[in-house]
Amino acid sequence: MAFLFKSKKNQDRNLQSRDGPPGGSPPIQGAAGRIAREEKNSRSTPTGSVNSFDEGTPSPDAEKHAARRGQDPSQQMQQLQQQQMSDLPFRNNAPPPQNVNASLYPWSQRRLTFTSSIPSPFPRYGAAVNSISSKEGDIYVMGGLINSSTVKGDLWMIEAGGNMSCYPLATTSEGPGPRVGHASLLVGNAFIVYGGDTKIDETDILDETLYLLNTSTRQWSRALPAGPRPSGRYGHSLNIVGSKIYIFGGQVEGYFMNDLAAFDLNQLQMPNNRWEILTENTETGGALQGKAPPARTNHSMITYNDKMYL
């Protein structure tokens, strides 16, 4: 497609040419209050679930459902207590039960090889990672939150097609700053990033810029078209069908969205490129209620045969 960057032929992929210093962004404090939340004294709602039973006392719901099945409530409580105790072998370091599908779907682990003196970028969460690697097996990890307090804007590469080397990438031009909850795509040799929580102060406005990294030259380019465009957000999905990328849903603080916007990457270099707002956010009882998916965040969407499935 026309929007893809021209790849360098016979690109030198040796480690020395690819490794480089990180785009050192200072840690940004203050995101913990919005991102990390502690769950204290959590109890499920009293709907007859296991955790809502008071010890030794069956709930009315338990008695009702037991009666329908011809069971004595005390027998049902005994079964529920046995289910609650079923995780004891795991806590006592007993071997887990044999998984009959383990041979069909085996998991394996591969240790990353760090090639620089810079500390490991992990663990972190809320980072953007391309779900499909490049042809060479390259995986890009951008941004995210560390220790519930430090928001990062660095870019790392993992050579999954090689010896699992993991190192920071040095890039040119202005790329995305520190953020968490953003989304990314790898299309050809373009690593695309949109959205994320970029607020430092409560009065800040979230970034609405579309960022594209030429993975051959490692140069960032930006698109901020005039006219209507999707508002900054995090927890959204980012997909591509044909030459168009689609953004759906997400949130800003406690406001959740279900709008759908598209941008044609073939028009990226055109001076009149524009976002298309395909559907607006709908409130309860709106015109599209029952047709558009309800507002949501941190969802998953996949594409197949020119369709998107949520």
LUMKOLKE-493979 format. One line per 4 residues: their letters; for each residue x, y, z of N, C-alpha, C, O. Coordinates in steps of 0.2 Angstrom, whole numbers, padded with zeros to 4 digits. Example, Ala and Ser with C-alpha at 12.3 -4.5 7.8 and 13.67 -1.06 7.14 Angstrom:
residues 2
as) 0066/-0028/0039/0062/-0022/0039/0066/-0016/0039/0071/-0017/0042 | 0064/-0011/0035/0068/-0005/0036/0064/0000/0039/0067/0006/0040
This chain:
residues 310
mafl) 0004/-0006/0000/0000/0000/0000/0004/0006/0000/0010/0006/0002 | 0002/0012/-0002/0005/0018/-0003/0008/0021/0003/0013/0024/0003 | 0005/0019/0009/0007/0022/0015/0013/0019/0018/0016/0022/0022 | 0014/0013/0016/0020/0009/0019/0026/0012/0017/0027/0015/0012
fksk) 0031/0012/0022/0037/0015/0021/0041/0010/0016/0040/0004/0016 | 0046/0013/0012/0050/0009/0008/0056/0006/0012/0059/0009/0016 | 0056/-0001/0012/0061/-0005/0016/0068/-0004/0013/0068/-0004/0007 | 0073/-0004/0017/0080/-0004/0015/0081/-0011/0013/0079/-0016/0016
knqd) 0084/-0012/0007/0086/-0018/0004/0093/-0021/0008/0097/-0016/0009 | 0093/-0027/0009/0099/-0030/0012/0101/-0026/0018/0106/-0025/0020 | 0095/-0025/0022/0096/-0021/0029/0101/-0025/0033/0100/-0031/0034 | 0106/-0022/0036/0110/-0025/0041/0106/-0026/0047/0104/-0021/0051
rnlq) 0105/-0032/0049/0102/-0034/0055/0106/-0036/0061/0104/-0039/0066 | 0113/-0035/0060/0117/-0037/0066/0115/-0033/0072/0113/-0027/0072 | 0117/-0035/0078/0115/-0032/0084/0118/-0026/0085/0114/-0021/0088 | 0124/-0024/0083/0127/-0018/0085/0123/-0012/0081/0123/-0007/0084
srdg) 0121/-0014/0075/0118/-0008/0071/0111/-0007/0074/0108/-0002/0073 | 0108/-0012/0077/0101/-0011/0079/0101/-0009/0086/0096/-0005/0088 | 0105/-0010/0090/0105/-0008/0097/0106/0000/0098/0110/0002/0094 | 0104/0003/0103/0105/0010/0103/0102/0012/0110/0099/0008/0113
ppgg) 0104/0018/0112/0102/0021/0119/0094/0022/0118/0092/0023/0113 | 0091/0021/0124/0084/0023/0124/0082/0030/0123/0087/0034/0124 | 0076/0032/0121/0074/0038/0120/0072/0041/0127/0067/0042/0129 | 0078/0042/0131/0077/0043/0139/0072/0048/0140/0073/0054/0140
sppi) 0066/0046/0142/0061/0050/0145/0060/0050/0152/0060/0044/0155 | 0060/0055/0156/0060/0055/0163/0054/0052/0166/0049/0053/0162 | 0054/0049/0171/0048/0046/0174/0043/0051/0176/0045/0056/0178 | 0037/0049/0175/0032/0054/0176/0028/0051/0182/0025/0046/0181
qgaa) 0027/0055/0187/0024/0053/0193/0016/0055/0193/0015/0060/0189 | 0012/0052/0196/0005/0055/0197/0000/0051/0193/-0006/0052/0194 | 0002/0046/0189/-0003/0042/0186/-0006/0036/0190/-0011/0033/0188 | -0003/0035/0195/-0005/0029/0199/-0012/0030/0202/-0016/0025/0202
gria) -0014/0036/0203/-0021/0037/0206/-0026/0036/0201/-0032/0034/0202 | -0024/0036/0194/-0029/0035/0189/-0029/0028/0187/-0034/0025/0184 | -0023/0025/0187/-0022/0018/0184/-0022/0013/0189/-0026/0008/0188 | -0019/0013/0194/-0018/0007/0199/-0023/0009/0205/-0024/0014/0208
reek) -0028/0004/0206/-0033/0004/0211/-0032/-0002/0215/-0031/-0008/0212 | -0033/-0002/0222/-0033/-0008/0226/-0040/-0010/0227/-0044/-0006/0228 | -0041/-0016/0227/-0047/-0019/0228/-0047/-0022/0236/-0044/-0026/0237 | -0051/-0018/0240/-0051/-0020/0247/-0058/-0022/0249/-0063/-0020/0247
nsrs) -0057/-0027/0253/-0063/-0030/0256/-0069/-0032/0251/-0075/-0031/0252 | -0066/-0035/0245/-0071/-0036/0240/-0075/-0042/0242/-0072/-0047/0244 | -0081/-0042/0241/-0086/-0048/0241/-0091/-0048/0235/-0093/-0042/0233 | -0093/-0053/0233/-0097/-0054/0228/-0104/-0052/0230/-0106/-0052/0236
tptg) -0108/-0050/0225/-0115/-0048/0227/-0119/-0054/0230/-0118/-0059/0228 | -0124/-0053/0234/-0128/-0058/0237/-0133/-0061/0232/-0139/-0060/0233 | -0130/-0065/0227/-0135/-0068/0222/-0134/-0075/0222/-0136/-0078/0217 | -0132/-0078/0228/-0132/-0085/0228/-0125/-0088/0226/-0124/-0094/0226
svns) -0120/-0083/0225/-0114/-0086/0223/-0110/-0089/0229/-0112/-0087/0234 | -0105/-0093/0228/-0101/-0096/0233/-0099/-0091/0238/-0100/-0092/0244 | -0096/-0086/0236/-0093/-0081/0241/-0098/-0077/0245/-0096/-0074/0250 | -0104/-0077/0243/-0109/-0073/0246/-0112/-0077/0252/-0117/-0074/0255
fdeg) -0111/-0083/0253/-0114/-0087/0258/-0110/-0085/0265/-0104/-0085/0265 | -0114/-0084/0270/-0111/-0084/0276/-0109/-0091/0279/-0113/-0096/0277 | -0104/-0092/0282/-0101/-0098/0284/-0107/-0102/0288/-0109/-0100/0293 | -0108/-0108/0285/-0113/-0112/0289/-0120/-0111/0288/-0124/-0114/0290
tpsp) -0122/-0105/0284/-0129/-0104/0283/-0130/-0103/0276/-0128/-0099/0272 | -0135/-0108/0274/-0136/-0108/0267/-0141/-0102/0265/-0145/-0100/0269 | -0140/-0099/0259/-0144/-0093/0257/-0150/-0095/0255/-0151/-0101/0253 | -0155/-0090/0255/-0162/-0092/0252/-0161/-0095/0244/-0165/-0099/0242
daek) -0157/-0092/0241/-0156/-0094/0234/-0153/-0101/0233/-0156/-0105/0229 | -0149/-0103/0238/-0146/-0109/0238/-0152/-0114/0239/-0152/-0120/0236 | -0156/-0113/0244/-0161/-0117/0246/-0166/-0118/0240/-0169/-0123/0239 | -0168/-0112/0237/-0172/-0112/0231/-0170/-0117/0226/-0174/-0121/0223
haar) -0164/-0116/0224/-0161/-0120/0218/-0160/-0127/0220/-0161/-0132/0216 | -0158/-0128/0226/-0158/-0135/0229/-0165/-0139/0228/-0165/-0145/0227 | -0170/-0135/0230/-0176/-0138/0230/-0179/-0140/0223/-0182/-0145/0222 | -0177/-0136/0218/-0178/-0137/0211/-0175/-0143/0209/-0178/-0147/0205
rgqd) -0169/-0145/0211/-0166/-0151/0209/-0167/-0157/0214/-0164/-0162/0213 | -0171/-0156/0219/-0173/-0161/0223/-0167/-0163/0228/-0167/-0168/0231 | -0163/-0158/0230/-0157/-0159/0234/-0159/-0155/0241/-0163/-0150/0241 | -0156/-0158/0246/-0157/-0155/0253/-0152/-0149/0253/-0146/-0150/0251
psqq) -0154/-0144/0256/-0149/-0138/0256/-0143/-0139/0260/-0138/-0137/0258 | -0143/-0144/0265/-0137/-0145/0268/-0132/-0149/0264/-0126/-0148/0264 | -0135/-0153/0259/-0131/-0157/0255/-0127/-0152/0250/-0122/-0153/0248 | -0131/-0147/0247/-0128/-0143/0243/-0123/-0139/0246/-0118/-0137/0243
mqql) -0124/-0137/0252/-0119/-0133/0256/-0112/-0137/0256/-0107/-0134/0256 | -0113/-0143/0258/-0107/-0148/0258/-0104/-0148/0252/-0097/-0148/0252 | -0107/-0148/0246/-0104/-0149/0240/-0100/-0142/0238/-0095/-0142/0236 | -0104/-0136/0240/-0100/-0130/0239/-0094/-0129/0243/-0089/-0126/0241
qqqq) -0094/-0132/0249/-0088/-0131/0254/-0083/-0135/0251/-0077/-0134/0251 | -0084/-0141/0248/-0079/-0145/0245/-0076/-0142/0239/-0070/-0142/0237 | -0080/-0138/0235/-0078/-0134/0229/-0073/-0129/0232/-0068/-0127/0229 | -0075/-0125/0237/-0071/-0120/0240/-0064/-0123/0242/-0059/-0119/0242
msdl) -0064/-0129/0244/-0058/-0132/0247/-0054/-0135/0241/-0048/-0138/0242 | -0056/-0135/0235/-0053/-0138/0230/-0046/-0135/0228/-0042/-0139/0224 | -0045/-0129/0230/-0038/-0126/0228/-0033/-0128/0233/-0027/-0125/0233 | -0035/-0132/0238/-0030/-0133/0244/-0023/-0137/0241/-0018/-0135/0243
pfrn) -0024/-0142/0236/-0018/-0145/0234/-0013/-0140/0230/-0007/-0141/0231 | -0016/-0135/0227/-0012/-0130/0224/-0008/-0126/0229/-0002/-0124/0228 | -0011/-0124/0235/-0008/-0120/0240/-0003/-0124/0244/0002/-0121/0246 | -0004/-0131/0243/0001/-0135/0247/0006/-0138/0242/0009/-0143/0244
napp) 0007/-0135/0237/0012/-0136/0232/0011/-0143/0229/0016/-0147/0227 | 0005/-0146/0229/0004/-0152/0226/0004/-0152/0218/0002/-0146/0216 | 0006/-0157/0214/0006/-0156/0207/-0001/-0155/0204/-0005/-0158/0207 | -0001/-0151/0199/-0008/-0150/0197/-0011/-0156/0193/-0007/-0160/0191
pqnv) -0017/-0156/0192/-0020/-0162/0188/-0018/-0162/0181/-0016/-0157/0178 | -0017/-0168/0178/-0015/-0168/0171/-0020/-0165/0167/-0026/-0166/0167 | -0017/-0161/0162/-0021/-0158/0157/-0021/-0162/0151/-0016/-0163/0148 | -0027/-0164/0149/-0027/-0169/0143/-0025/-0166/0137/-0024/-0169/0132
nasl) -0026/-0159/0136/-0024/-0155/0130/-0017/-0153/0130/-0015/-0149/0125 | -0013/-0154/0135/-0007/-0151/0136/-0002/-0154/0130/0002/-0150/0127 | -0003/-0160/0127/0001/-0162/0122/-0001/-0159/0115/0003/-0158/0110 | -0008/-0157/0115/-0010/-0153/0109/-0008/-0146/0108/-0007/-0143/0103
ypws) -0008/-0143/0114/-0007/-0136/0115/-0002/-0134/0120/-0003/-0132/0125 | 0005/-0136/0118/0010/-0136/0124/0012/-0129/0124/0013/-0125/0119 | 0013/-0126/0131/0016/-0120/0132/0024/-0121/0133/0026/-0126/0135 | 0027/-0116/0131/0035/-0116/0133/0037/-0109/0135/0033/-0104/0133
qrrl) 0043/-0109/0137/0045/-0102/0140/0052/-0101/0136/0056/-0106/0136 | 0053/-0095/0134/0060/-0093/0132/0062/-0087/0135/0059/-0082/0136 | 0068/-0087/0138/0071/-0082/0142/0074/-0076/0137/0077/-0078/0132 | 0072/-0070/0138/0075/-0064/0134/0082/-0063/0136/0085/-0065/0141
tfts) 0086/-0061/0131/0093/-0060/0131/0094/-0052/0131/0093/-0049/0126 | 0096/-0049/0136/0097/-0042/0136/0104/-0040/0134/0109/-0043/0137 | 0105/-0036/0130/0111/-0034/0127/0114/-0027/0128/0118/-0025/0125 | 0111/-0024/0133/0113/-0018/0135/0113/-0017/0143/0110/-0022/0146
sips) 0117/-0012/0145/0117/-0012/0153/0111/-0008/0156/0110/-0008/0162 | 0106/-0007/0152/0100/-0003/0154/0096/-0009/0157/0095/-0014/0155 | 0093/-0007/0163/0089/-0012/0167/0083/-0015/0162/0081/-0011/0158 | 0081/-0021/0164/0075/-0024/0160/0069/-0019/0160/0068/-0016/0166
pfpr) 0065/-0019/0155/0059/-0015/0155/0053/-0018/0158/0048/-0015/0159 | 0054/-0024/0160/0049/-0028/0163/0050/-0029/0171/0056/-0029/0173 | 0044/-0030/0175/0037/-0030/0173/0034/-0023/0171/0037/-0018/0175 | 0030/-0023/0167/0026/-0017/0166/0019/-0019/0163/0018/-0024/0161
ygaa) 0014/-0014/0164/0008/-0016/0161/0005/-0009/0157/0007/-0004/0158 | 0000/-0010/0153/-0003/-0005/0149/0002/-0003/0143/0001/0003/0141 | 0007/-0007/0141/0011/-0005/0136/0007/-0007/0129/0003/-0011/0129 | 0010/-0005/0124/0007/-0006/0117/0012/-0011/0114/0018/-0010/0113
vnsi) 0010/-0017/0112/0014/-0022/0109/0010/-0025/0102/0004/-0026/0103 | 0014/-0025/0097/0011/-0028/0091/0009/-0035/0092/0013/-0039/0094 | 0003/-0037/0090/0000/-0043/0091/0003/-0048/0086/0003/-0054/0087 | 0005/-0046/0080/0008/-0050/0075/0015/-0047/0074/0016/-0041/0072
sske) 0020/-0051/0074/0027/-0049/0073/0028/-0048/0066/0024/-0049/0061 | 0034/-0045/0064/0036/-0044/0057/0038/-0051/0054/0038/-0056/0058 | 0039/-0051/0048/0042/-0057/0045/0048/-0060/0048/0049/-0066/0048 | 0052/-0055/0051/0058/-0057/0054/0057/-0060/0061/0062/-0062/0064
gdiy) 0051/-0059/0064/0050/-0060/0071/0051/-0055/0075/0051/-0056/0081 | 0051/-0048/0073/0052/-0043/0078/0046/-0041/0081/0040/-0040/0078 | 0046/-0040/0088/0041/-0037/0092/0043/-0031/0095/0048/-0030/0098 | 0038/-0026/0095/0039/-0019/0098/0035/-0018/0104/0029/-0020/0104
vmgg) 0038/-0015/0109/0035/-0014/0115/0036/-0007/0117/0042/-0004/0117 | 0031/-0003/0117/0031/0004/0118/0027/0007/0124/0021/0005/0125 | 0030/0011/0129/0027/0014/0134/0024/0009/0139/0027/0003/0140 | 0020/0011/0144/0017/0007/0149/0019/0010/0156/0022/0015/0157
lins) 0016/0007/0161/0017/0009/0168/0021/0004/0172/0020/-0002/0171 | 0025/0007/0176/0030/0003/0180/0029/0004/0187/0028/0010/0189 | 0028/-0001/0191/0027/0000/0199/0021/0005/0200/0022/0008/0206 | 0016/0005/0196/0010/0009/0198/0012/0016/0198/0007/0020/0201
stvk) 0017/0019/0196/0019/0026/0197/0023/0029/0192/0022/0035/0191 | 0026/0025/0188/0031/0028/0183/0028/0026/0176/0028/0021/0174 | 0026/0031/0172/0024/0030/0165/0030/0031/0160/0033/0036/0161 | 0030/0026/0156/0036/0026/0151/0034/0028/0144/0028/0027/0142
gdlw) 0039/0031/0141/0038/0032/0133/0043/0029/0129/0044/0031/0124 | 0047/0024/0132/0052/0021/0128/0050/0016/0124/0044/0014/0124 | 0054/0014/0119/0053/0009/0114/0058/0003/0114/0064/0005/0114 | 0056/-0003/0115/0060/-0009/0115/0058/-0014/0109/0053/-0014/0107
miea) 0063/-0017/0107/0062/-0023/0102/0064/-0029/0105/0069/-0030/0109 | 0060/-0034/0103/0062/-0041/0105/0063/-0045/0098/0058/-0045/0094 | 0068/-0048/0097/0070/-0052/0091/0067/-0059/0092/0071/-0064/0094 | 0061/-0060/0092/0058/-0067/0093/0060/-0072/0088/0060/-0078/0089
ggnm) 0062/-0069/0082/0064/-0074/0076/0071/-0076/0077/0074/-0080/0073 | 0075/-0073/0082/0082/-0074/0083/0083/-0077/0089/0080/-0082/0091 | 0088/-0074/0093/0090/-0077/0100/0086/-0073/0105/0089/-0073/0111 | 0080/-0071/0104/0076/-0067/0109/0080/-0061/0112/0079/-0060/0118
scyp) 0084/-0058/0108/0087/-0052/0111/0082/-0046/0112/0077/-0046/0108 | 0083/-0043/0118/0078/-0037/0119/0083/-0031/0121/0087/-0032/0125 | 0081/-0026/0118/0085/-0020/0119/0081/-0014/0117/0076/-0014/0113 | 0083/-0008/0119/0079/-0002/0118/0081/0001/0111/0087/0000/0109
latt) 0077/0004/0107/0078/0007/0101/0079/0014/0101/0075/0018/0104 | 0084/0017/0098/0085/0024/0097/0081/0026/0090/0082/0023/0085 | 0077/0031/0091/0073/0033/0085/0074/0041/0084/0077/0044/0088 | 0072/0043/0078/0073/0050/0076/0066/0053/0076/0061/0050/0075
segp) 0066/0060/0076/0060/0064/0075/0056/0063/0082/0057/0059/0086 | 0050/0066/0082/0046/0066/0088/0041/0061/0088/0037/0061/0084 | 0042/0056/0093/0038/0050/0093/0033/0051/0099/0033/0057/0102 | 0029/0046/0101/0024/0047/0106/0028/0047/0113/0033/0044/0114
gprv) 0025/0052/0117/0028/0053/0124/0025/0047/0129/0022/0043/0126 | 0027/0048/0135/0025/0043/0140/0017/0042/0140/0014/0047/0140 | 0015/0036/0140/0008/0035/0140/0007/0027/0142/0011/0023/0143 | 0000/0026/0144/-0002/0019/0146/-0009/0018/0144/-0013/0023/0143
ghas) -0010/0012/0142/-0017/0010/0139/-0018/0012/0132/-0024/0012/0130 | -0013/0013/0128/-0013/0015/0121/-0014/0008/0117/-0013/0003/0120 | -0014/0009/0110/-0015/0003/0106/-0010/0004/0100/-0008/0009/0098 | -0008/-0002/0097/-0003/-0002/0092/-0005/-0007/0087/-0008/-0012/0088
llvg) -0002/-0006/0081/-0002/-0011/0075/0005/-0011/0072/0008/-0006/0072 | 0006/-0017/0069/0012/-0017/0065/0009/-0019/0058/0007/-0025/0057 | 0010/-0014/0053/0008/-0015/0046/0014/-0015/0041/0016/-0009/0040 | 0016/-0020/0039/0022/-0020/0035/0028/-0017/0039/0029/-0021/0044
nafi) 0031/-0012/0037/0036/-0009/0041/0034/-0003/0044/0038/0002/0045 | 0028/-0002/0046/0025/0004/0050/0022/0001/0056/0018/-0003/0056 | 0025/0004/0062/0023/0002/0068/0018/0008/0070/0021/0014/0071 | 0012/0007/0071/0007/0012/0072/0005/0013/0079/0003/0007/0082
vygg) 0005/0019/0082/0003/0020/0089/-0003/0025/0090/-0002/0030/0086 | -0008/0024/0093/-0013/0029/0094/-0016/0028/0102/-0017/0023/0105 | -0017/0034/0104/-0021/0035/0111/-0016/0034/0117/-0010/0034/0116 | -0019/0032/0122/-0016/0031/0129/-0017/0037/0134/-0019/0043/0132
dtki) -0016/0035/0140/-0017/0040/0145/-0011/0044/0146/-0006/0042/0148 | -0011/0051/0143/-0005/0055/0143/-0005/0060/0148/-0001/0065/0148 | -0010/0060/0152/-0011/0066/0157/-0006/0066/0162/-0004/0061/0165 | -0003/0072/0164/0001/0073/0170/-0003/0077/0175/-0003/0075/0181
detd) -0006/0082/0173/-0011/0086/0177/-0018/0085/0175/-0019/0083/0169 | -0023/0086/0180/-0030/0085/0178/-0032/0089/0172/-0037/0087/0169 | -0029/0095/0171/-0031/0099/0166/-0029/0098/0159/-0031/0101/0154 | -0024/0093/0159/-0021/0091/0152/-0026/0088/0148/-0031/0084/0150
ilde) -0025/0088/0141/-0030/0085/0136/-0026/0079/0133/-0020/0080/0132 | -0029/0074/0133/-0026/0068/0130/-0024/0068/0123/-0027/0072/0119 | -0018/0065/0121/-0015/0066/0115/-0020/0063/0109/-0022/0057/0110 | -0021/0066/0104/-0025/0064/0098/-0021/0062/0092/-0024/0062/0087
tlyl) -0015/0062/0093/-0010/0061/0087/-0010/0054/0085/-0009/0050/0089 | -0009/0053/0079/-0008/0046/0076/0000/0046/0074/0002/0050/0071 | 0003/0041/0077/0011/0040/0076/0012/0034/0072/0009/0029/0073 | 0017/0035/0068/0019/0029/0064/0027/0029/0064/0030/0034/0062
lnts) 0030/0023/0065/0037/0022/0065/0039/0018/0059/0036/0013/0058 | 0043/0021/0055/0047/0017/0050/0052/0013/0053/0057/0015/0055 | 0050/0006/0053/0054/0002/0057/0061/0000/0053/0066/-0003/0056 | 0061/0003/0047/0068/0002/0043/0072/0008/0044/0078/0006/0046
trqw) 0070/0014/0045/0074/0020/0046/0074/0022/0053/0078/0026/0056 | 0069/0019/0057/0067/0021/0064/0066/0028/0065/0068/0031/0070 | 0062/0031/0060/0060/0038/0061/0053/0038/0062/0049/0035/0058 | 0051/0042/0066/0043/0043/0068/0041/0048/0063/0044/0053/0061
sral) 0034/0047/0061/0030/0053/0058/0024/0053/0062/0022/0049/0065 | 0020/0059/0061/0014/0060/0065/0009/0063/0060/0010/0065/0055 | 0003/0061/0062/-0003/0064/0058/-0008/0066/0063/-0010/0063/0068 | -0010/0072/0062/-0015/0076/0066/-0020/0080/0061/-0019/0086/0061
pagp) -0024/0076/0058/-0028/0079/0052/-0033/0085/0055/-0035/0084/0061 | -0034/0089/0051/-0039/0094/0053/-0046/0091/0053/-0047/0086/0050 | -0051/0095/0056/-0058/0092/0055/-0059/0087/0061/-0055/0086/0065 | -0065/0084/0061/-0067/0080/0066/-0063/0074/0067/-0060/0071/0062
rpsg) -0061/0072/0073/-0057/0066/0074/-0059/0063/0080/-0062/0066/0085 | -0057/0057/0081/-0058/0053/0088/-0055/0057/0094/-0049/0059/0093 | -0058/0058/0099/-0055/0061/0105/-0050/0056/0108/-0050/0050/0107 | -0045/0059/0111/-0040/0055/0115/-0043/0051/0120/-0048/0052/0123
rygh) -0040/0045/0121/-0043/0039/0125/-0038/0034/0127/-0033/0034/0124 | -0040/0029/0131/-0036/0024/0132/-0041/0018/0133/-0047/0019/0134 | -0038/0012/0132/-0042/0006/0133/-0046/0004/0127/-0051/0000/0127 | -0045/0007/0121/-0048/0006/0115/-0045/0001/0111/-0040/-0002/0113
slni) -0048/-0001/0105/-0045/-0006/0101/-0043/-0002/0094/-0046/0003/0092 | -0038/-0005/0091/-0036/-0002/0085/-0035/-0008/0080/-0031/-0013/0081 | -0038/-0008/0074/-0038/-0013/0069/-0037/-0010/0062/-0038/-0004/0061 | -0035/-0015/0058/-0035/-0013/0051/-0038/-0017/0046/-0038/-0023/0047
vgsk) -0042/-0014/0042/-0046/-0018/0036/-0044/-0015/0030/-0046/-0009/0029 | -0041/-0018/0025/-0039/-0015/0019/-0033/-0010/0021/-0028/-0012/0024 | -0034/-0004/0019/-0029/0002/0020/-0032/0006/0026/-0029/0011/0027 | -0038/0005/0029/-0040/0009/0034/-0039/0006/0041/-0040/0000/0042
iyif) -0037/0010/0046/-0037/0008/0053/-0043/0011/0056/-0046/0016/0054 | -0046/0007/0061/-0052/0008/0064/-0051/0008/0072/-0047/0004/0075 | -0053/0013/0075/-0053/0014/0082/-0060/0014/0085/-0065/0017/0083 | -0061/0009/0090/-0067/0008/0093/-0067/0009/0101/-0062/0006/0104
ggqv) -0072/0012/0104/-0072/0012/0111/-0067/0015/0115/-0063/0019/0112 | -0066/0013/0121/-0061/0016/0126/-0064/0020/0131/-0070/0020/0132 | -0060/0023/0135/-0063/0028/0140/-0058/0034/0141/-0052/0034/0139 | -0061/0039/0145/-0057/0044/0148/-0060/0045/0155/-0066/0047/0156
egyf) -0056/0043/0160/-0058/0043/0167/-0064/0038/0167/-0064/0033/0165 | -0070/0041/0170/-0076/0037/0170/-0080/0037/0165/-0086/0035/0165 | -0078/0040/0159/-0083/0041/0153/-0081/0035/0148/-0075/0035/0146 | -0086/0031/0146/-0084/0026/0142/-0087/0027/0135/-0092/0030/0134
mndl) -0084/0024/0130/-0086/0026/0123/-0088/0020/0119/-0086/0014/0120 | -0092/0021/0114/-0093/0016/0109/-0093/0019/0102/-0097/0016/0097 | -0090/0024/0100/-0089/0027/0094/-0084/0023/0089/-0080/0019/0092 | -0085/0024/0083/-0081/0020/0078/-0078/0026/0073/-0082/0029/0070
aafd) -0071/0026/0072/-0068/0031/0068/-0063/0027/0063/-0060/0022/0066 | -0062/0029/0057/-0058/0026/0053/-0053/0031/0050/-0055/0037/0049 | -0047/0029/0048/-0042/0033/0044/-0039/0029/0039/-0036/0024/0040 | -0039/0032/0033/-0036/0028/0027/-0029/0030/0027/-0027/0035/0025
lnql) -0025/0025/0028/-0017/0026/0028/-0015/0027/0021/-0009/0030/0020 | -0018/0026/0016/-0016/0028/0009/-0017/0035/0008/-0013/0038/0003 | -0020/0039/0012/-0021/0046/0012/-0016/0049/0016/-0017/0056/0017 | -0012/0046/0020/-0008/0049/0025/-0003/0054/0022/-0003/0060/0026
qmpn) -0001/0054/0016/0004/0059/0013/0000/0065/0010/0003/0069/0007 | -0007/0064/0010/-0011/0069/0006/-0012/0075/0011/-0013/0074/0017 | -0012/0081/0008/-0013/0087/0012/-0020/0087/0015/-0021/0090/0020 | -0025/0084/0012/-0032/0084/0014/-0034/0078/0018/-0040/0076/0018
nrwe) -0030/0074/0021/-0032/0068/0024/-0036/0069/0030/-0036/0075/0033 | -0041/0065/0031/-0046/0066/0036/-0048/0060/0040/-0047/0054/0037 | -0050/0060/0046/-0053/0055/0050/-0060/0054/0047/-0063/0059/0046 | -0063/0048/0047/-0070/0047/0046/-0073/0045/0053/-0071/0040/0056
ilte) -0078/0049/0055/-0082/0047/0061/-0088/0043/0059/-0093/0046/0057 | -0087/0036/0059/-0092/0032/0056/-0099/0032/0061/-0104/0032/0058 | -0098/0031/0067/-0103/0031/0072/-0101/0035/0078/-0096/0035/0080 | -0106/0040/0080/-0104/0044/0086/-0106/0040/0093/-0109/0034/0092
ntet) -0103/0042/0098/-0105/0039/0105/-0112/0039/0106/-0116/0044/0104 | -0115/0034/0108/-0122/0034/0109/-0124/0033/0117/-0120/0029/0120 | -0128/0037/0119/-0130/0036/0126/-0136/0031/0127/-0139/0029/0122 | -0138/0029/0133/-0143/0024/0134/-0150/0027/0131/-0152/0033/0133
ggal) -0153/0023/0127/-0159/0025/0123/-0158/0029/0117/-0162/0032/0114 | -0151/0030/0115/-0150/0033/0109/-0152/0030/0102/-0155/0025/0103 | -0151/0033/0097/-0154/0031/0090/-0151/0024/0089/-0155/0020/0086 | -0145/0023/0090/-0142/0016/0088/-0142/0011/0094/-0139/0006/0093
qgka) -0146/0013/0099/-0146/0008/0105/-0149/0001/0102/-0154/0001/0099 | -0146/-0004/0104/-0148/-0011/0101/-0144/-0013/0095/-0144/-0019/0093 | -0141/-0008/0091/-0137/-0010/0085/-0130/-0009/0086/-0126/-0014/0084 | -0128/-0004/0089/-0121/-0003/0091/-0119/-0006/0097/-0123/-0006/0102
ppar) -0113/-0009/0098/-0111/-0012/0104/-0111/-0007/0110/-0109/-0001/0109 | -0113/-0009/0116/-0113/-0004/0121/-0106/-0001/0123/-0101/-0004/0121 | -0105/0005/0126/-0099/0007/0127/-0095/0003/0132/-0097/-0001/0136 | -0088/0003/0130/-0084/-0002/0134/-0076/0000/0133/-0075/0004/0130
tnhs) -0072/-0003/0138/-0065/-0002/0138/-0061/-0008/0139/-0064/-0013/0142 | -0055/-0008/0137/-0051/-0014/0137/-0054/-0021/0134/-0053/-0026/0137 | -0057/-0020/0129/-0060/-0025/0125/-0055/-0028/0120/-0049/-0025/0119 | -0057/-0033/0116/-0053/-0036/0111/-0057/-0036/0104/-0063/-0038/0105
mity) -0054/-0035/0099/-0057/-0035/0092/-0053/-0038/0087/-0047/-0036/0087 | -0055/-0042/0083/-0051/-0046/0078/-0054/-0044/0071/-0060/-0043/0071 | -0050/-0045/0066/-0053/-0044/0059/-0052/-0051/0055/-0047/-0055/0056 | -0057/-0052/0051/-0057/-0058/0047/-0062/-0057/0041/-0067/-0055/0042
ndkm) -0059/-0058/0035/-0063/-0058/0029/-0066/-0051/0029/-0072/-0050/0027 | -0062/-0046/0030/-0065/-0039/0029/-0070/-0037/0034/-0074/-0032/0033 | -0071/-0041/0040/-0075/-0039/0045/-0072/-0039/0051/-0066/-0042/0052 | -0074/-0035/0056/-0072/-0034/0063/-0076/-0038/0068/-0082/-0037/0067
yl) -0073/-0042/0072/-0077/-0045/0077/-0075/-0043/0084/-0070/-0043/0086 | -0080/-0041/0088/-0079/-0038/0095/-0081/-0043/0100/-0081/-0042/0106
